[in-house]
Amino acid sequence: MKNFIVIMLVLFLSVSCKKELVKQPAKLIEKGKMIDIMYDLSLLEAIKYQNPMSVDSNETNPTKFILKKYKVDSLQFAQNNMYYAADYDSYKEMFDEIGKRLAKNQRATDSLVKIDEKKAAKEKKKEVKQTLKDTIKKPSNKINIDSIKRMIKLKNPN
């Protein structure tokens, strides 16, 4: 009887250790698609943070729009998010991939902003040059003889 209890205890412990924390959802979203969804949601959150009025002014809910884009409902996304979050290492890898994408887009955006700033500086420089040209008056080639005669008379009253 003691051997039976020990065997049952060992069997029970081995089965309980293999138990998953979160069961796999019925409609599992593949990892790549989940990363795409989370990336788009990250961009949306950044837009909300930077310019809240741009998102609030729309009639539609942007989160629902993104989920609809990927043909996923909110419950399915929540279940899949919990499932992927249960495996810390895998979830961290997903967020690292999202971070890499965001950094890549940030560099591209920064370079475009620099190009626009250079163009604006050139345009401003052109405008300043044109303004200077317009403000500098050309000397007139006409000599007013009457004014010269008057100056001579004032110098020589004789």
C-alpha angles and dihedrals in degrees: 000000000000091000090051092053092048092049092048091048092051091046092048093050094048093050094046093052093058094053113120117235093223123023119236109262119246091242103041115194111219115249096247093051090047090053090051092051093048090047092053091046090050090053090049092052090049091051091049090051096047099041114009094178093061092063097036093052092065119091094221129069106250094208091055089047092055093047090048090050089060093038093242128131122223094251092051090049092049093049092048091046090054091046094052092042090057089070101061098191094050092045091050090052089053092053091045088056090049090049091052091051092048092049091049092051090045091056091048091049092048092052091050091050091051091051091051091048091052091050091049091050091051091050091049091049090052091050091051092050091049091049091051091050091050094048096049107083121215114239113252118242093211117104116205105223094191092060091050092052090049091052091050092050091050092052095043110034092179 
